[in-house]
């Protein structure tokens, strides 16, 4: 009996926890771009490609083409 | 315990229903309140599913035989570790474990992405909640681990008086699963299977939310990398378990359930590489959606094959009651879920196909981008071959009513050429330049590796030609096998040389930049952990190729009857049966869980004593008619001497000893360590150590 009561209490608690946000004000999901993350993602990719530049696996003009493309993609 | 578990699962199911509806509502209306409610539903399911797991573990630890699951998979004398691992020893327990892991991972993914990737979360949460809903429906309505046990008269054991209940003993865990590696192998596989659900949900989420940007990729890639690593290590642990527990001298038999775990690993490998191209160049978007969808569905398919009992396998342990109507059979439910997810994925691909166009063309077929495309095609082909091998027996049986199973004779001739091509592409892709190909681009990077590959080839041929008449006769009898072996040796040295040279160039560059020797050795891993972690993984794959090639080609098998005191030759080894021992075999197995018979062997190579081995047979209370094998192995880097007690007579003091000389099996486990080290390195964020 104690187990049943405890389970029922837990169920009620978990449901209240899940439904609680519905009692707040309606607001839209923000559509903002995490600008720092976008730049970081581009910078990370470019940094990895710069390793290849030193190891002669990419030419400078190709790196520039890829960098431009990544930057264009990040603002699209 | 049963009541708590049942209520927890019911509540989790109701919460999953609400969460699925709320996340879909959030996707359609963009209401943040609904999204928050869906996320909290996932957290709630995590708490409830974990509670159900604790309840089942509680039942197993307390020998609560009023629960059918506990009675089927545990017994009072079962060691603690196997009482705990009985959680995934049966169908409903393992589905509960799957569901709980999925809930935990979903909670983590939602929490970690609540700031940076909030925009993607409505549809991502919807897919995760839909998957949770499926598993909870199965657990609540189809196969609950908290089902009560009834006796032959239809009386529930929970209604027994305590004295009568104390007399009840459980069946016990399948003896083959009472092995420490089997206690680790399934959770590792499940970490992989379940983990792939997260990148799957994120990628389809990005598609549904029309997100072309790549900022969310880091999170998805890390989940995919973690899952791929766990699945790979899980597969290797399964191979090691088969090697030491089944007593047949091998580690991989193209068994359907083995293949079922191999399939998502292959497509997951393709996904990880192809995804890199999307991150760097914005290309192969379609391939990535295709591969992650395939990987997720194959993870579900693997679980389905293991649990449904639809295929005969040493690993399958689910058997459906034939009296259950077809539409309520577990197999039907799994097929319906997979079909639903497939339709959803394909519909999204079709509706968002403009997002999957990169707007870029492949500049050169010999470029790095081109080689990654070949890798996609080859790995896709490999997955198709294995999928056909696993699935065709099911359709064959449906059509003819007869059994069919594919073994090494089906897979080896089809997979080996593809695998060797993958090895070649793996090496070339490491040195291939971006955006351009051509001989000039490769020439300076391939001189040393080509010399290494050619030298290895010539040396191998010379060894075979000078290896005596027996080796030459074997060479003539199996030219294709030796052809594959030579190709594998040459390509392995070629790829290993590429990897070593690439690493050495990076170290030299660091030295030129003024770093000390020690720091220069670490610099490549610090500067670009993904790249050099990947190279470590590739080195592990080379070790795996060599281990498989040599152990598969040169395994030698022996079997001899011996009397105590006899010394018998097994290839290069001489074995003396020093003694034959045993536990008290008349003891009540119900009280001791197991009893052993063993042979003490002195092993010599030439005149030199090398090892004392003790192969055993173990009689488990769970199945005393079929004693399991505990093999004994003298393991060295270049060769294993593997012994198995095939038969014995305690009265006559005789044994039948099986023995295998297995070359280079240790290279598989060494390769696994490289894969683990490389995978962990690749997961480390750049410049964080």
HADDOCK unambig.tbl for C-alpha pairs under 7 A between the chains (distance, minus, plus):
assign (segid A and resid 3 and name CA) (segid B and resid 3 and name CA) 6.97 0.50 0.50
assign (segid A and resid 3 and name CA) (segid B and resid 4 and name CA) 6.08 0.50 0.50
assign (segid A and resid 4 and name CA) (segid B and resid 3 and name CA) 6.76 0.50 0.50
assign (segid A and resid 4 and name CA) (segid B and resid 4 and name CA) 6.73 0.50 0.50
assign (segid A and resid 7 and name CA) (segid B and resid 4 and name CA) 5.92 0.50 0.50
assign (segid A and resid 7 and name CA) (segid B and resid 7 and name CA) 6.21 0.50 0.50
assign (segid A and resid 7 and name CA) (segid B and resid 8 and name CA) 6.86 0.50 0.50
assign (segid A and resid 11 and name CA) (segid B and resid 11 and name CA) 5.86 0.50 0.50
assign (segid A and resid 14 and name CA) (segid B and resid 44 and name CA) 5.67 0.50 0.50
assign (segid A and resid 17 and name CA) (segid B and resid 40 and name CA) 6.88 0.50 0.50
assign (segid A and resid 18 and name CA) (segid B and resid 37 and name CA) 5.08 0.50 0.50
assign (segid A and resid 18 and name CA) (segid B and resid 40 and name CA) 4.81 0.50 0.50
assign (segid A and resid 18 and name CA) (segid B and resid 41 and name CA) 5.14 0.50 0.50
assign (segid A and resid 19 and name CA) (segid B and resid 37 and name CA) 5.70 0.50 0.50
assign (segid A and resid 21 and name CA) (segid B and resid 33 and name CA) 5.33 0.50 0.50
assign (segid A and resid 21 and name CA) (segid B and resid 36 and name CA) 6.28 0.50 0.50
assign (segid A and resid 21 and name CA) (segid B and resid 37 and name CA) 5.78 0.50 0.50
assign (segid A and resid 22 and name CA) (segid B and resid 33 and name CA) 5.45 0.50 0.50
assign (segid A and resid 22 and name CA) (segid B and resid 34 and name CA) 6.74 0.50 0.50
assign (segid A and resid 22 and name CA) (segid B and resid 37 and name CA) 6.99 0.50 0.50
assign (segid A and resid 26 and name CA) (segid B and resid 31 and name CA) 6.65 0.50 0.50
assign (segid A and resid 26 and name CA) (segid B and resid 33 and name CA) 6.39 0.50 0.50
assign (segid A and resid 27 and name CA) (segid B and resid 31 and name CA) 5.99 0.50 0.50
assign (segid A and resid 27 and name CA) (segid B and resid 32 and name CA) 5.66 0.50 0.50
assign (segid A and resid 28 and name CA) (segid B and resid 30 and name CA) 5.50 0.50 0.50
assign (segid A and resid 28 and name CA) (segid B and resid 31 and name CA) 4.91 0.50 0.50
assign (segid A and resid 28 and name CA) (segid B and resid 32 and name CA) 5.28 0.50 0.50
assign (segid A and resid 29 and name CA) (segid B and resid 30 and name CA) 5.47 0.50 0.50
assign (segid A and resid 29 and name CA) (segid B and resid 31 and name CA) 5.95 0.50 0.50
assign (segid A and resid 29 and name CA) (segid B and resid 32 and name CA) 4.76 0.50 0.50
assign (segid A and resid 29 and name CA) (segid B and resid 119 and name CA) 6.73 0.50 0.50
assign (segid A and resid 30 and name CA) (segid B and resid 119 and name CA) 6.84 0.50 0.50
assign (segid A and resid 31 and name CA) (segid B and resid 119 and name CA) 6.02 0.50 0.50
assign (segid A and resid 34 and name CA) (segid B and resid 116 and name CA) 5.94 0.50 0.50
assign (segid A and resid 37 and name CA) (segid B and resid 215 and name CA) 5.87 0.50 0.50
assign (segid A and resid 38 and name CA) (segid B and resid 215 and name CA) 5.22 0.50 0.50
assign (segid A and resid 41 and name CA) (segid B and resid 215 and name CA) 5.79 0.50 0.50
assign (segid A and resid 45 and name CA) (segid B and resid 280 and name CA) 5.78 0.50 0.50
assign (segid A and resid 48 and name CA) (segid B and resid 528 and name CA) 6.46 0.50 0.50
assign (segid A and resid 57 and name CA) (segid B and resid 431 and name CA) 6.92 0.50 0.50
assign (segid A and resid 57 and name CA) (segid B and resid 432 and name CA) 6.69 0.50 0.50
assign (segid A and resid 57 and name CA) (segid B and resid 433 and name CA) 4.35 0.50 0.50
assign (segid A and resid 57 and name CA) (segid B and resid 434 and name CA) 6.46 0.50 0.50
assign (segid A and resid 58 and name CA) (segid B and resid 433 and name CA) 5.46 0.50 0.50
assign (segid A and resid 58 and name CA) (segid B and resid 434 and name CA) 5.36 0.50 0.50
assign (segid A and resid 62 and name CA) (segid B and resid 435 and name CA) 6.91 0.50 0.50
assign (segid A and resid 66 and name CA) (segid B and resid 281 and name CA) 6.56 0.50 0.50
assign (segid A and resid 73 and name CA) (segid B and resid 213 and name CA) 6.50 0.50 0.50
assign (segid A and resid 74 and name CA) (segid B and resid 213 and name CA) 5.78 0.50 0.50
